[in-house]
Amino acid sequence: MSHSAKSIRYFGFYLVGLGMSALLLPDLIGEVMGFESVGGAWPRVVGMVVCFLAYYYLTLASLDVRPFFKATVVARLSVPLFFGTFVAMGLERWTLICIGVPDFAGALWTWSALRKDARAEADEPT
């Protein structure tokens, strides 16, 4: 398994945990971060979507689909920007930014791993 596929696989495991937490304990993350309870089905809907994303990450990691890996870097790097904007607009507490840290760190790891994979392939004899 390539370095970049490993980074995507581990991020997929993180997403499984996050999604299952939202599905099974929907108020847990909110309570820990100091957010108001949303109630209803919406936290569980988000958990379901996150679990589906985890499935994509884990499946595509096993297939070593590097164009997907590259696309995730851009998307995951943008998460703290969106969350920061929501905080700056007064829509949410500053702790929301903390939830974006794993996305940002994971994106940097995948970006670095993609570069490492490219260097390793360039060094391989043809």
Backbone as JSON Lines, residues from 0, in Angstrom:
{"i":0,"aa":"M","n":[0.86,-1.18,0.0],"ca":[0.0,0.0,0.0],"c":[0.9,1.23,0.0]}
{"i":1,"aa":"S","n":[0.57,2.18,-0.86],"ca":[1.38,3.4,-0.95],"c":[1.23,4.25,0.32]}
{"i":2,"aa":"H","n":[2.15,5.17,0.48],"ca":[2.11,6.06,1.64],"c":[0.82,6.89,1.62]}
{"i":3,"aa":"S","n":[0.45,7.38,0.45],"ca":[-0.76,8.2,0.36],"c":[-2.01,7.37,0.64]}
{"i":4,"aa":"A","n":[-2.04,6.13,0.17],"ca":[-3.19,5.26,0.45],"c":[-3.32,5.0,1.95]}
{"i":5,"aa":"K","n":[-2.19,4.85,2.63],"ca":[-2.24,4.65,4.08],"c":[-2.82,5.87,4.78]}
{"i":6,"aa":"S","n":[-2.43,7.06,4.33],"ca":[-2.95,8.27,4.98],"c":[-4.46,8.38,4.77]}
{"i":7,"aa":"I","n":[-4.92,8.02,3.59],"ca":[-6.36,8.05,3.31],"c":[-7.09,6.98,4.11]}
{"i":8,"aa":"R","n":[-6.48,5.81,4.22],"ca":[-7.1,4.72,5.0],"c":[-7.27,5.14,6.46]}
{"i":9,"aa":"Y","n":[-6.21,5.71,7.05],"ca":[-6.32,6.12,8.45],"c":[-7.31,7.25,8.63]}
{"i":10,"aa":"F","n":[-7.39,8.16,7.66],"ca":[-8.39,9.21,7.75],"c":[-9.79,8.6,7.63]}
{"i":11,"aa":"G","n":[-9.93,7.56,6.83],"ca":[-11.2,6.85,6.73],"c":[-11.62,6.25,8.07]}
{"i":12,"aa":"F","n":[-10.64,5.69,8.8],"ca":[-10.95,5.16,10.14],"c":[-11.41,6.27,11.07]}
{"i":13,"aa":"Y","n":[-10.75,7.43,10.98],"ca":[-11.18,8.58,11.78],"c":[-12.63,8.95,11.44]}
{"i":14,"aa":"L","n":[-12.95,8.95,10.14],"ca":[-14.3,9.29,9.73],"c":[-15.32,8.27,10.23]}
{"i":15,"aa":"V","n":[-14.94,6.99,10.27],"ca":[-15.84,5.97,10.82],"c":[-16.17,6.32,12.27]}
{"i":16,"aa":"G","n":[-15.15,6.64,13.05],"ca":[-15.38,6.99,14.45],"c":[-16.24,8.23,14.61]}
{"i":17,"aa":"L","n":[-15.95,9.24,13.81],"ca":[-16.73,10.48,13.88],"c":[-18.18,10.24,13.46]}
{"i":18,"aa":"G","n":[-18.35,9.53,12.36],"ca":[-19.7,9.26,11.87],"c":[-20.51,8.4,12.83]}
{"i":19,"aa":"M","n":[-19.89,7.36,13.37],"ca":[-20.59,6.5,14.32],"c":[-20.94,7.25,15.6]}
{"i":20,"aa":"S","n":[-20.05,8.14,16.01],"ca":[-20.35,8.96,17.19],"c":[-21.59,9.81,16.95]}
{"i":21,"aa":"A","n":[-21.67,10.42,15.77],"ca":[-22.84,11.24,15.45],"c":[-24.1,10.41,15.31]}
{"i":22,"aa":"L","n":[-23.97,9.2,14.8],"ca":[-25.14,8.32,14.67],"c":[-25.64,7.81,16.01]}
{"i":23,"aa":"L","n":[-24.71,7.35,16.85],"ca":[-25.09,6.68,18.09],"c":[-25.18,7.61,19.3]}
{"i":24,"aa":"L","n":[-24.35,8.63,19.32],"ca":[-24.31,9.59,20.44],"c":[-24.32,11.0,19.88]}
{"i":25,"aa":"P","n":[-25.42,11.42,19.28],"ca":[-25.44,12.66,18.5],"c":[-25.08,13.92,19.28]}
{"i":26,"aa":"D","n":[-25.31,13.94,20.57],"ca":[-25.01,15.16,21.32],"c":[-23.61,15.15,21.94]}
{"i":27,"aa":"L","n":[-22.89,14.04,21.84],"ca":[-21.59,13.92,22.49],"c":[-20.6,14.96,21.99]}
{"i":28,"aa":"I","n":[-20.42,15.06,20.7],"ca":[-19.45,16.02,20.15],"c":[-19.86,17.43,20.52]}
{"i":29,"aa":"G","n":[-21.15,17.72,20.4],"ca":[-21.63,19.06,20.75],"c":[-21.38,19.4,22.2]}
{"i":30,"aa":"E","n":[-21.64,18.45,23.09],"ca":[-21.41,18.7,24.51],"c":[-19.93,18.93,24.81]}
{"i":31,"aa":"V","n":[-19.08,18.11,24.22],"ca":[-17.63,18.25,24.44],"c":[-17.14,19.59,23.94]}
{"i":32,"aa":"M","n":[-17.67,20.05,22.81],"ca":[-17.21,21.3,22.21],"c":[-17.99,22.52,22.71]}
{"i":33,"aa":"G","n":[-19.03,22.3,23.52],"ca":[-19.79,23.42,24.06],"c":[-20.84,23.97,23.11]}
{"i":34,"aa":"F","n":[-21.32,23.16,22.17],"ca":[-22.34,23.6,21.23],"c":[-23.73,23.3,21.78]}
{"i":35,"aa":"E","n":[-24.71,24.02,21.25],"ca":[-26.09,23.76,21.62],"c":[-26.55,22.46,20.95]}
{"i":36,"aa":"S","n":[-27.48,21.77,21.59],"ca":[-28.03,20.55,21.02],"c":[-28.93,20.91,19.84]}
{"i":37,"aa":"V","n":[-28.72,20.21,18.73],"ca":[-29.53,20.46,17.54],"c":[-30.86,19.73,17.64]}
{"i":38,"aa":"G","n":[-30.82,18.51,18.14],"ca":[-32.04,17.72,18.27],"c":[-32.51,17.17,16.93]}
{"i":39,"aa":"G","n":[-33.53,16.37,16.99],"ca":[-34.07,15.78,15.77],"c":[-33.12,14.79,15.13]}
{"i":40,"aa":"A","n":[-33.35,14.53,13.88],"ca":[-32.57,13.53,13.15],"c":[-31.31,14.1,12.51]}
{"i":41,"aa":"W","n":[-31.17,15.43,12.44],"ca":[-30.07,16.01,11.67],"c":[-28.67,15.59,12.11]}
{"i":42,"aa":"P","n":[-28.36,15.51,13.39],"ca":[-27.02,15.02,13.74],"c":[-26.78,13.59,13.25]}
{"i":43,"aa":"R","n":[-27.81,12.78,13.28],"ca":[-27.68,11.41,12.79],"c":[-27.57,11.36,11.27]}
{"i":44,"aa":"V","n":[-28.26,12.26,10.59],"ca":[-28.13,12.36,9.13],"c":[-26.69,12.71,8.76]}
{"i":45,"aa":"V","n":[-26.13,13.67,9.47],"ca":[-24.73,14.05,9.23],"c":[-23.81,12.86,9.53]}
{"i":46,"aa":"G","n":[-24.09,12.13,10.62],"ca":[-23.31,10.95,10.94],"c":[-23.37,9.9,9.84]}
{"i":47,"aa":"M","n":[-24.54,9.72,9.27],"ca":[-24.71,8.78,8.17],"c":[-23.85,9.21,6.97]}
{"i":48,"aa":"V","n":[-23.91,10.5,6.63],"ca":[-23.13,11.01,5.5],"c":[-21.63,10.84,5.76]}
{"i":49,"aa":"V","n":[-21.2,11.11,6.98],"ca":[-19.79,10.94,7.32],"c":[-19.39,9.46,7.22]}
{"i":50,"aa":"C","n":[-20.26,8.56,7.63],"ca":[-19.98,7.12,7.48],"c":[-19.87,6.74,6.0]}
{"i":51,"aa":"F","n":[-20.73,7.32,5.16],"ca":[-20.63,7.05,3.72],"c":[-19.3,7.57,3.18]}
{"i":52,"aa":"L","n":[-18.89,8.77,3.63],"ca":[-17.58,9.29,3.21],"c":[-16.47,8.36,3.66]}
{"i":53,"aa":"A","n":[-16.58,7.84,4.87],"ca":[-15.57,6.89,5.37],"c":[-15.5,5.67,4.47]}
{"i":54,"aa":"Y","n":[-16.64,5.18,4.03],"ca":[-16.67,4.03,3.12],"c":[-15.92,4.36,1.83]}
{"i":55,"aa":"Y","n":[-16.15,5.55,1.28],"ca":[-15.44,5.95,0.06],"c":[-13.94,6.02,0.31]}
{"i":56,"aa":"Y","n":[-13.56,6.64,1.4],"ca":[-12.13,6.77,1.72],"c":[-11.48,5.39,1.85]}
{"i":57,"aa":"L","n":[-12.11,4.5,2.59],"ca":[-11.52,3.18,2.81],"c":[-11.48,2.36,1.52]}
{"i":58,"aa":"T","n":[-12.53,2.43,0.72],"ca":[-12.55,1.7,-0.55],"c":[-11.5,2.23,-1.51]}
{"i":59,"aa":"L","n":[-11.44,3.53,-1.67],"ca":[-10.5,4.11,-2.63],"c":[-9.06,4.02,-2.16]}
{"i":60,"aa":"A","n":[-8.85,3.98,-0.84],"ca":[-7.5,3.74,-0.32],"c":[-7.04,2.34,-0.71]}
{"i":61,"aa":"S","n":[-7.93,1.36,-0.6],"ca":[-7.55,-0.02,-0.95],"c":[-7.26,-0.17,-2.44]}
{"i":62,"aa":"L","n":[-7.83,0.72,-3.26],"ca":[-7.61,0.69,-4.71],"c":[-6.49,1.63,-5.15]}
{"i":63,"aa":"D","n":[-5.94,2.39,-4.2],"ca":[-4.84,3.35,-4.46],"c":[-5.2,4.35,-5.57]}
{"i":64,"aa":"V","n":[-6.34,4.99,-5.41],"ca":[-6.86,5.94,-6.4],"c":[-6.31,7.34,-6.09]}
{"i":65,"aa":"R","n":[-5.15,7.62,-6.61],"ca":[-4.45,8.86,-6.27],"c":[-5.14,10.14,-6.73]}
{"i":66,"aa":"P","n":[-5.84,10.15,-7.85],"ca":[-6.58,11.39,-8.17],"c":[-7.59,11.74,-7.06]}
{"i":67,"aa":"F","n":[-8.23,10.74,-6.47],"ca":[-9.12,11.0,-5.34],"c":[-8.33,11.56,-4.16]}
{"i":68,"aa":"F","n":[-7.17,10.98,-3.88],"ca":[-6.35,11.44,-2.75],"c":[-6.02,12.92,-2.92]}
{"i":69,"aa":"K","n":[-5.63,13.29,-4.16],"ca":[-5.29,14.69,-4.44],"c":[-6.5,15.6,-4.23]}
{"i":70,"aa":"A","n":[-7.66,15.15,-4.67],"ca":[-8.87,15.96,-4.51],"c":[-9.21,16.16,-3.03]}
{"i":71,"aa":"T","n":[-8.96,15.13,-2.22],"ca":[-9.28,15.27,-0.8],"c":[-8.38,16.29,-0.11]}
{"i":72,"aa":"V","n":[-7.16,16.43,-0.6],"ca":[-6.23,17.39,0.01],"c":[-6.83,18.79,-0.07]}
{"i":73,"aa":"V","n":[-7.29,19.16,-1.24],"ca":[-7.86,20.5,-1.43],"c":[-9.1,20.69,-0.55]}
{"i":74,"aa":"A","n":[-9.98,19.71,-0.57],"ca":[-11.22,19.82,0.21],"c":[-10.93,19.89,1.71]}
{"i":75,"aa":"R","n":[-10.05,19.01,2.2],"ca":[-9.78,18.98,3.64],"c":[-9.0,20.2,4.1]}
{"i":76,"aa":"L","n":[-8.15,20.76,3.24],"ca":[-7.46,21.99,3.64],"c":[-8.44,23.16,3.77]}
{"i":77,"aa":"S","n":[-9.57,23.09,3.07],"ca":[-10.53,24.2,3.12],"c":[-11.43,24.16,4.36]}
{"i":78,"aa":"V","n":[-11.5,23.03,5.04],"ca":[-12.4,22.9,6.18],"c":[-12.15,23.98,7.24]}
{"i":79,"aa":"P","n":[-10.9,24.19,7.69],"ca":[-10.69,25.24,8.7],"c":[-11.06,26.64,8.19]}
{"i":80,"aa":"L","n":[-10.93,26.86,6.89],"ca":[-11.31,28.16,6.33],"c":[-12.83,28.37,6.45]}
{"i":81,"aa":"F","n":[-13.59,27.35,6.11],"ca":[-15.04,27.44,6.25],"c":[-15.43,27.61,7.72]}
{"i":82,"aa":"F","n":[-14.86,26.78,8.58],"ca":[-15.19,26.86,10.0],"c":[-14.79,28.2,10.59]}
{"i":83,"aa":"G","n":[-13.63,28.7,10.19],"ca":[-13.19,30.01,10.66],"c":[-14.14,31.11,10.2]}
{"i":84,"aa":"T","n":[-14.64,30.98,8.99],"ca":[-15.61,31.96,8.48],"c":[-16.9,31.91,9.29]}
{"i":85,"aa":"F","n":[-17.37,30.7,9.6],"ca":[-18.58,30.57,10.41],"c":[-18.4,31.23,11.78]}
{"i":86,"aa":"V","n":[-17.22,31.03,12.36],"ca":[-16.92,31.65,13.66],"c":[-16.86,33.17,13.53]}
{"i":87,"aa":"A","n":[-16.16,33.65,12.5],"ca":[-16.02,35.1,12.29],"c":[-17.37,35.77,12.06]}
{"i":88,"aa":"M","n":[-18.3,35.05,11.45],"ca":[-19.64,35.6,11.21],"c":[-20.52,35.53,12.45]}
{"i":89,"aa":"G","n":[-20.0,34.93,13.52],"ca":[-20.78,34.82,14.74],"c":[-21.81,33.71,14.71]}
{"i":90,"aa":"L","n":[-21.69,32.8,13.77],"ca":[-22.65,31.71,13.65],"c":[-22.36,30.56,14.6]}
{"i":91,"aa":"E","n":[-21.11,30.48,15.06],"ca":[-20.74,29.36,15.92],"c":[-19.6,29.77,16.84]}
{"i":92,"aa":"R","n":[-19.38,28.95,17.87],"ca":[-18.3,29.2,18.83],"c":[-16.95,28.88,18.21]}
{"i":93,"aa":"W","n":[-15.9,29.45,18.79],"ca":[-14.53,29.25,18.28],"c":[-14.1,27.78,18.32]}
{"i":94,"aa":"T","n":[-14.72,26.99,19.18],"ca":[-14.33,25.59,19.29],"c":[-14.63,24.79,18.01]}
{"i":95,"aa":"L","n":[-15.47,25.33,17.14],"ca":[-15.73,24.66,15.87],"c":[-14.43,24.49,15.09]}
{"i":96,"aa":"I","n":[-13.54,25.44,15.18],"ca":[-12.27,25.37,14.46],"c":[-11.49,24.12,14.87]}
{"i":97,"aa":"C","n":[-11.62,23.71,16.13],"ca":[-10.91,22.52,16.62],"c":[-11.31,21.27,15.86]}
{"i":98,"aa":"I","n":[-12.56,21.21,15.43],"ca":[-13.04,20.05,14.68],"c":[-12.36,19.98,13.31]}
{"i":99,"aa":"G","n":[-11.92,21.11,12.79],"ca":[-11.24,21.14,11.5],"c":[-9.78,20.75,11.56]}
{"i":100,"aa":"V","n":[-9.21,20.66,12.75],"ca":[-7.79,20.33,12.88],"c":[-7.46,18.96,12.28]}
{"i":101,"aa":"P","n":[-8.22,17.89,12.58],"ca":[-7.89,16.6,11.95],"c":[-7.96,16.64,10.42]}
{"i":102,"aa":"D","n":[-8.9,17.39,9.87],"ca":[-8.98,17.52,8.41],"c":[-7.72,18.17,7.86]}
{"i":103,"aa":"F","n":[-7.33,19.27,8.48],"ca":[-6.15,20.01,8.03],"c":[-4.89,19.15,8.16]}
{"i":104,"aa":"A","n":[-4.71,18.53,9.33],"ca":[-3.53,17.7,9.56],"c":[-3.52,16.49,8.62]}
{"i":105,"aa":"G","n":[-4.68,15.87,8.43],"ca":[-4.76,14.73,7.51],"c":[-4.46,15.13,6.08]}
{"i":106,"aa":"A","n":[-4.92,16.29,5.67],"ca":[-4.63,16.78,4.32],"c":[-3.14,17.01,4.13]}
{"i":107,"aa":"L","n":[-2.49,17.59,5.13],"ca":[-1.04,17.8,5.03],"c":[-0.31,16.46,4.96]}
{"i":108,"aa":"W","n":[-0.76,15.49,5.74],"ca":[-0.14,14.16,5.71],"c":[-0.31,13.53,4.32]}
{"i":109,"aa":"T","n":[-1.51,13.59,3.77],"ca":[-1.75,13.01,2.44],"c":[-0.94,13.73,1.38]}
{"i":110,"aa":"W","n":[-0.87,15.04,1.44],"ca":[-0.09,15.82,0.48],"c":[1.38,15.41,0.53]}
{"i":111,"aa":"S","n":[1.91,15.3,1.74],"ca":[3.3,14.88,1.91],"c":[3.49,13.45,1.41]}
{"i":112,"aa":"A","n":[2.55,12.57,1.69],"ca":[2.64,11.18,1.25],"c":[2.57,11.08,-0.27]}
{"i":113,"aa":"L","n":[1.74,11.88,-0.9],"ca":[1.67,11.89,-2.36],"c":[3.01,12.3,-2.96]}
{"i":114,"aa":"R","n":[3.62,13.29,-2.38],"ca":[4.95,13.73,-2.85],"c":[5.98,12.63,-2.66]}
{"i":115,"aa":"K","n":[5.93,11.95,-1.53],"ca":[6.85,10.85,-1.24],"c":[6.65,9.71,-2.24]}
{"i":116,"aa":"D","n":[5.39,9.37,-2.53],"ca":[5.1,8.33,-3.51],"c":[5.62,8.71,-4.89]}
{"i":117,"aa":"A","n":[5.43,9.97,-5.28],"ca":[5.89,10.43,-6.6],"c":[7.42,10.35,-6.69]}
{"i":118,"aa":"R","n":[8.12,10.73,-5.61],"ca":[9.59,10.64,-5.61],"c":[10.04,9.19,-5.71]}
{"i":119,"aa":"A","n":[9.37,8.3,-4.98],"ca":[9.74,6.89,-5.0],"c":[9.53,6.29,-6.39]}
{"i":120,"aa":"E","n":[8.44,6.67,-7.04],"ca":[8.18,6.16,-8.39],"c":[9.17,6.72,-9.4]}
{"i":121,"aa":"A","n":[9.58,7.97,-9.21],"ca":[10.56,8.57,-10.12],"c":[11.92,7.9,-9.97]}
{"i":122,"aa":"D","n":[12.2,7.41,-8.78],"ca":[13.5,6.77,-8.53],"c":[13.55,5.31,-8.97]}
{"i":123,"aa":"E","n":[12.37,4.73,-9.26],"ca":[12.33,3.33,-9.68],"c":[12.94,3.18,-11.07]}
{"i":124,"aa":"P","n":[13.74,2.13,-11.26],"ca":[14.29,1.9,-12.6],"c":[13.18,1.46,-13.57]}
{"i":125,"aa":"T","n":[13.3,1.89,-14.8],"ca":[12.28,1.53,-15.79],"c":[12.69,0.37,-16.64]}
